[in-house]
Amino acid sequence: MSELQSISPNTGRPFAVWQELEETEIATRLDRLAKASDALAGDLSLRRDVLARCLAALDAANEELLSLTVTEVGKTPQEAAAELPYAASFLKATQALVDDYPFTSSTDEGRSVREVPRGLGLLIAPYNDPVAGLTRKLGPCLAAGAGAILKPSGLGIQCALALARALSAQGLDDFVFVLPTARHELIGQLVAEDRVGTVSFTGSTHVGIGLAIQAAEHAKGFVGELGGTNPFVILADADIEKAVADLVSRKLRAAGQACSAQNIVHVERPLFDEVVARVSEAFAAVAYGRSDATGVTMGPVRTARALEDLAHASIRLERESGKLVSGGIRQSSTRSAFVAAPTLYSVPEPGLLAEKEIFGPLLGIAPFDDRNILRMTLSRNRQPLALYIYGREAERVEHLVSGLRYGSIGVNTTAIQGAHVPTGGFRYAGIGREGGRWGLSEFLTTINRRSERG
């Protein structure tokens, strides 16, 4: 049994260890999961009970999860405290859906359509929301009547193991299996496992496409929330104070490590200089550093590699005639905090920022003069997950966004996500949806039955 270290981004040093499971134990857990799932699939009251116990587990582990979220992924205490109610909201929303969703419906005379789980859910979660990233998949999987194999990121493994202990204390080992592993070949084996019906993944586009291909090869359902290069548009008539405040808050949450964080800001020329100045001032005022330090409002990025990627992105932006306005990315020395300053570039064109997701506190602002050209630019986005647009004239805003295919669009707001609404993208930003009844349906398929008198 191999032992691996968990490194804290606050120190660059190990703070805990974890072990991979033996294959015999994995096989035993899968057998228990499959057996219990048969009961779950046929009993709505059991689904309600299991979800209620998941909520109780989350509540029982609250203090430990708060501490680990700060230590393991570098969120500030305030961000960690906000994540746990968010994580609970996905379980509560799917609890309600067990009562409200039409799992059985009648069509014409003698015919009924029953929605049933495809099979076990293989749920592969990210590190940036180490608790909510698990529950947003776990809730709909269980509500659909499927047992869950939760595969957390190795970068959020301690949070996942703490939740696993709490779930076990609630007697949920037969319904939820938290799998700590760093073995990529094991994930491939699980995708091929006959009892698995749906693969749900949140992470990079490259990895997600590979998993989608594997799932298709084995005729499995696949849900992928992948990377986004999310534009933020500020029109000349926008409420500039609100736009800048929302822009800075959305970008720097979790040190910019969110798939819905904006990559590039398009500002109509008359407001360009003022927006650049205001964002630069706001970035310069951010207290960044170790998330466990007093007064810090933005913690570190998760890994040394993430810091290196941001440094390389900065170099390329400067090669593309970008001008550094505020901050600057410096790689950390060995075994120190993975701290990145909020960094702002003024860029003549989106360039790199329209091609690659920037997973960190690095932002570019570009001017535009022609809204028709901007609309064309927005329509060509290959990772259209989220779009934010600020402007007072509703008709002009609607003309700009009408027909654009983004998974979520925020008009004068960045509050686009929630447990009751679908999240996902188009093209290379995602396949399928998470959240609400749309997320539940991803784990279901149908049995069409018609009966006639003999």
Backbone hydrogen bonds, N-H to C=O, Kabsch-Sander energy under -0.5 kcal/mol:
donor,donor_aa,acceptor,acceptor_aa,energy
4,L,18,W,-3.4
6,S,16,A,-3.0
7,I,5,Q,-0.5
8,S,13,R,-2.6
10,N,71,T,-0.5
11,T,8,S,-1.1
12,G,8,S,-3.0
13,R,8,S,-0.5
15,F,6,S,-2.7
16,A,6,S,-1.1
18,W,4,L,-2.6
20,E,2,S,-1.8
21,L,180,P,-0.9
26,I,22,E,-2.0
27,A,23,E,-2.4
28,T,24,T,-2.0
29,R,25,E,-2.4
30,L,26,I,-2.3
31,D,27,A,-2.0
32,R,28,T,-2.1
33,L,29,R,-2.4
34,A,30,L,-2.6
35,K,31,D,-2.0
36,A,32,R,-2.4
37,S,33,L,-2.0
38,D,34,A,-1.1
38,D,35,K,-0.5
39,A,35,K,-0.9
40,L,36,A,-2.2
41,A,37,S,-2.7
42,G,38,D,-0.9
42,G,39,A,-0.5
43,D,40,L,-1.1
47,R,43,D,-1.5
48,R,44,L,-2.2
49,D,45,S,-2.1
50,V,46,L,-2.7
51,L,47,R,-2.4
52,A,48,R,-2.2
53,R,49,D,-2.2
54,C,50,V,-1.9
55,L,51,L,-2.0
56,A,52,A,-2.0
57,A,53,R,-2.2
58,L,54,C,-2.3
59,D,55,L,-2.2
60,A,56,A,-2.3
61,A,57,A,-1.9
62,N,59,D,-1.1
65,L,61,A,-2.8
66,L,62,N,-2.4
67,S,63,E,-2.0
68,L,64,E,-2.5
69,T,65,L,-2.4
70,V,66,L,-1.3
71,T,67,S,-2.2
72,E,68,L,-3.7
73,V,68,L,-0.6
73,V,69,T,-1.0
74,G,70,V,-0.7
75,K,69,T,-1.5
80,A,76,T,-2.7
81,A,77,P,-2.4
82,A,78,Q,-1.6
83,E,79,E,-1.6
84,L,80,A,-1.3
86,Y,82,A,-1.2
87,A,83,E,-2.8
88,A,84,L,-2.2
89,S,85,P,-1.7
90,F,86,Y,-0.8
90,F,87,A,-0.7
91,L,87,A,-0.8
92,K,88,A,-2.4
93,A,89,S,-2.3
94,T,90,F,-1.7
95,Q,91,L,-1.8
96,A,92,K,-1.9
97,L,93,A,-1.5
98,V,94,T,-1.4
99,D,95,Q,-0.7
99,D,96,A,-0.7
100,D,96,A,-1.6
101,Y,97,L,-3.2
103,F,101,Y,-1.9
105,S,113,V,-2.5
107,T,108,D,-0.5
107,T,111,R,-1.8
111,R,108,D,-2.1
112,S,449,R,-3.3
113,V,105,S,-3.1
114,R,447,I,-2.7
115,E,103,F,-3.8
116,V,114,R,-0.5
116,V,445,T,-2.8
118,R,443,F,-1.8
120,L,195,R,-3.0
121,G,147,G,-2.7
122,L,120,L,-0.5
122,L,198,T,-2.9
123,L,121,G,-0.8
123,L,149,I,-3.1
124,I,122,L,-0.7
124,I,200,S,-3.5
125,A,123,L,-0.7
125,A,151,K,-2.1
133,G,129,D,-2.3
134,L,131,V,-1.1
135,T,131,V,-2.1
136,R,132,A,-2.3
137,K,134,L,-0.9
138,L,134,L,-2.6
139,G,135,T,-2.5
141,C,137,K,-1.6
142,L,138,L,-2.5
143,A,139,G,-2.6
144,A,140,P,-1.7
145,G,142,L,-1.4
146,A,141,C,-2.2
148,A,175,F,-2.5
149,I,121,G,-3.2
150,L,148,A,-0.7
150,L,177,F,-2.5
151,K,123,L,-3.6
151,K,149,I,-0.7
156,G,153,S,-1.8
157,I,154,G,-0.6
160,A,156,G,-1.8
161,L,157,I,-2.6
162,A,158,Q,-2.0
163,L,159,C,-2.1
164,A,160,A,-2.4
165,R,161,L,-2.2
166,A,162,A,-1.7
167,L,163,L,-2.6
168,S,164,A,-2.5
169,A,165,R,-2.0
170,Q,166,A,-0.9
170,Q,167,L,-0.6
171,G,168,S,-2.0
172,L,167,L,-1.8
175,F,172,L,-1.6
176,V,172,L,-2.4
177,F,148,A,-2.8
178,V,176,V,-0.5
179,L,150,L,-3.3
179,L,177,F,-0.7
181,T,179,L,-0.8
184,H,182,A,-0.8
187,I,183,R,-1.1
188,G,184,H,-1.7
189,Q,185,E,-1.8
190,L,186,L,-2.1
191,V,187,I,-2.4
192,A,188,G,-1.5
193,E,189,Q,-0.8
196,V,193,E,-1.6
197,G,120,L,-2.7
198,T,120,L,-1.8
199,V,221,G,-2.7
200,S,122,L,-2.9
200,S,198,T,-0.5
201,F,223,V,-2.9
202,T,124,I,-1.7
203,G,225,E,-2.0
208,G,204,S,-2.5
209,I,205,T,-2.5
210,G,206,H,-1.5
211,L,207,V,-2.2
212,A,208,G,-2.5
213,I,209,I,-2.1
214,Q,210,G,-2.0
215,A,211,L,-2.9
216,A,212,A,-2.3
217,E,213,I,-2.2
218,H,214,Q,-1.1
218,H,215,A,-0.6
219,A,216,A,-1.5
220,K,215,A,-2.8
221,G,197,G,-2.5
223,V,199,V,-2.6
224,G,431,I,-3.2
225,E,201,F,-2.5
226,L,224,G,-0.8
226,L,429,A,-1.9
229,T,383,Q,-2.0
230,N,228,G,-0.7
230,N,261,A,-0.6
232,F,264,I,-2.1
233,V,388,Y,-3.2
234,I,266,H,-2.8
235,L,233,V,-0.5
235,L,390,Y,-2.8
238,A,235,L,-1.9
240,I,238,A,-1.3
243,A,239,D,-2.7
244,V,240,I,-2.4
245,A,241,E,-2.0
246,D,242,K,-2.7
247,L,243,A,-2.4
248,V,244,V,-2.6
249,S,245,A,-2.2
250,R,246,D,-2.7
251,K,247,L,-2.2
252,L,248,V,-2.2
253,R,249,S,-0.9
255,A,252,L,-1.8
256,G,253,R,-1.2
257,Q,254,A,-1.7
258,A,256,G,-1.5
261,A,258,A,-1.5
263,N,230,N,-2.1
264,I,230,N,-0.8
265,V,364,G,-2.6
266,H,232,F,-2.7
266,H,264,I,-0.5
267,V,265,V,-0.6
267,V,366,A,-2.6
268,E,234,I,-2.6
269,R,368,F,-2.3
271,L,268,E,-2.2
272,F,268,E,-0.6
272,F,269,R,-1.3
273,D,269,R,-0.5
275,V,271,L,-2.6
276,V,272,F,-2.6
277,A,273,D,-2.2
278,R,274,E,-2.6
279,V,275,V,-2.9
280,S,276,V,-2.4
281,E,277,A,-2.2
282,A,278,R,-2.3
283,F,279,V,-2.9
284,A,280,S,-2.3
285,A,281,E,-1.1
286,V,283,F,-1.4
288,Y,286,V,-1.0
289,G,298,M,-2.0
293,A,290,R,-1.7
296,V,293,A,-1.4
297,T,287,A,-3.0
298,M,287,A,-1.6
301,V,338,F,-2.4
307,L,303,T,-1.6
308,E,304,A,-2.1
309,D,305,R,-2.5
310,L,306,A,-1.9
311,A,307,L,-1.9
312,H,308,E,-2.3
313,A,309,D,-2.3
314,S,310,L,-2.1
315,I,311,A,-1.8
316,R,312,H,-2.1
317,L,313,A,-2.4
318,E,314,S,-2.0
319,R,315,I,-1.7
320,E,316,R,-1.6
321,S,318,E,-1.3
322,G,317,L,-2.9
323,K,346,S,-3.0
324,L,322,G,-0.5
325,V,344,L,-2.9
326,S,344,L,-1.5
330,R,328,G,-0.5
336,S,333,S,-0.8
338,F,9,P,-2.4
339,V,337,A,-1.5
341,A,328,G,-0.6
343,T,361,P,-2.9
344,L,326,S,-2.4
345,Y,363,L,-2.4
346,S,323,K,-2.7
347,V,345,Y,-0.6
347,V,365,I,-2.6
353,L,350,P,-2.1
354,A,351,G,-1.9
355,E,352,L,-1.7
356,K,352,L,-2.1
359,F,357,E,-0.8
360,G,256,G,-0.7
360,G,358,I,-1.4
362,L,360,G,-1.6
363,L,343,T,-2.4
364,G,263,N,-1.2
365,I,345,Y,-2.4
366,A,265,V,-3.1
368,F,267,V,-1.8
371,R,369,D,-0.6
374,L,370,D,-2.1
375,R,371,R,-2.6
376,M,372,N,-1.8
377,T,373,I,-2.3
378,L,374,L,-2.8
379,S,375,R,-2.1
380,R,376,M,-0.9
380,R,377,T,-0.7
381,N,378,L,-1.1
385,L,383,Q,-1.7
387,L,408,S,-1.9
388,Y,231,P,-2.2
389,I,410,G,-2.6
390,Y,233,V,-2.6
394,A,392,R,-1.1
397,V,393,E,-2.3
398,E,394,A,-2.7
399,H,395,E,-2.1
400,L,396,R,-1.8
401,V,397,V,-2.2
402,S,398,E,-2.4
404,L,401,V,-2.4
406,Y,404,L,-1.1
407,G,384,P,-1.2
408,S,385,L,-1.6
410,G,387,L,-3.0
411,V,409,I,-0.6
412,N,389,I,-2.6
412,N,410,G,-0.7
416,I,414,T,-1.9
421,V,418,G,-1.1
423,T,434,E,-2.9
426,F,384,P,-1.0
428,Y,382,R,-1.9
429,A,426,F,-2.5
430,G,427,R,-1.1
431,I,224,G,-2.4
434,E,423,T,-2.4
436,G,419,A,-2.5
438,W,435,G,-0.5
439,G,435,G,-2.0
440,L,436,G,-1.7
441,S,437,R,-2.2
442,E,438,W,-0.7
443,F,440,L,-1.8
444,L,441,S,-1.4
445,T,116,V,-2.8
447,I,114,R,-2.6
449,R,112,S,-3.2
449,R,447,I,-0.6
451,S,110,G,-3.0
